[in-house]
Amino acid sequence: MDRRHSLQWMLAATALPGLASAGATPALKKPARGYGTDPKLVKAYRSGELWPLSFNAAQRRCAAALCGLIIPADERSPSAAELEVHLFIDEWISAPYPDQAKDKPLILQGLAWLDAECLHRFGRRFDQASEAEQRTICDTICWAEQAAPERAEAAKFFARFRDLTAGGFYTTPAGSKDLGFAGNTPSAEFAGPPATVLKIVGVS
């Protein structure tokens, strides 16, 4: 599978408790519960050290196969699977934060759907299927607008998994290099925004 096909896919507070009486000092009914202390940003943590992970072995294999299909290797960089982006996704859905935790059932159910669909169609798990077989399945869910009604949840899963794969991949050193991102570099001079940019924003 080439990057062109992959890029087509890529484009497709807690309320305070009430006062017991007028003028009373607010009292917590239960001890406040948070997420724990922040991690030490100068320490390198092992996978699963901050919180328990979610993927079992089968889900990890399926996720790795899908990552590699969404962003395959080319002459510029390894695949998302080779960069272990699936492990990043496992960390993401396992984190104890609401915006990430809500992705957990969607991702786990979606991986189960992929394996079940592949077993039904080809008699083998998704990670055991050929690239052509994997693509045949994913082509039916990669565009939510074109997916059959019975595949609506699978299409929602694919869209979120694709976004997480891209986010994980392009924040690795290899992914940043693939984008041509140079980071902050000093400039000898700055002549102002280009004329084309000023025209676009209407201040030329």
Buried (B, 14 or more C-beta within 10 A) or exposed (E): BEBEBBEEBBEBEEEEEEEEEEEEEEEEEEEEEEEEEEEEEEEEEEEEEBEEBBBEEBBBBBBBBBBBBBBBBEEEBBBBBBBBBBBBBBBBBBBEEEEBBEBBEBBBBBBBBBBEBBBEEBEEBBBBBEEEBBBBBBEBBBBBEEBEEEBEBBBBBBBBBBEBBBBBBBEBEBBBEBEEEEEEEEEEEEEEEEEEEEEEEEEE
